[in-house]
Amino acid sequence: MSHSVQDRGQQWLAGAGLRPTRQRLSLATLLVGDGHNRHVTAEGLHAAARAAGQAVSLATVYNTLRAFCDAGLMHEITVDGARSYFDTRMDDHPHYFWEDGSELTDAPTEDLEIARLPSAPPGAEITRVDVVIRLRRTA
């Protein structure tokens, strides 16, 4: 593994004030080491870690992804009640969910226009709006 790839993972963690444990560093390197943003499931990241020779449990992957979200490094996007994706791209942007392949990808931001949102109930504030456009490939 390239030194700069691991450095990106370490800097990503340091920027959020997270201690770089072995598990966090290995998962961070898989997520941001090449400089590209990712949409991953916990199961997909677990499989990638195992393929890279990292001994990490699925429970640790879930806990680490939760810590990354809590630290502001990632967003969790829930596609349906049973499946969540974790996105390393932190700006507001819509997503396509490809139903036939269970894949989440970025959708063009410039084509999205939200004219109005309902008011938040008393004692609450809107923190984020997730836009997921579900797609199915045609013949």
CORFENTA-V228267 format. One record per backbone hydrogen bond with DSSP energy under -1.0 kcal/mol. NH is the residue of the N-H (numbers start at 1). CO is the residue of the C=O. If there is no record, write none. Layout:
NH&CO  NH&CO
This chain:
6&2  7&3  8&4  9&5  10&6  11&7  12&8  13&9  14&10  15&11  17&14  18&13  21&19  25&21  26&22  27&23  28&24  29&25  30&26  31&27  32&28  33&29  35&32  40&86  45&41  46&42  47&43  48&44  49&45  50&46  51&47  52&48  53&50  54&49  56&54  61&57  62&58  63&59  64&60  65&61  66&62  67&63  68&64  69&65  70&66  71&67  72&69  73&68  75&87  77&85  79&83  80&83  85&77  86&40  87&75  88&38  95&131  96&105  97&133  98&103  99&135  101&98  102&98  103&98  105&96  107&94  112&109  124&121  133&95  135&97
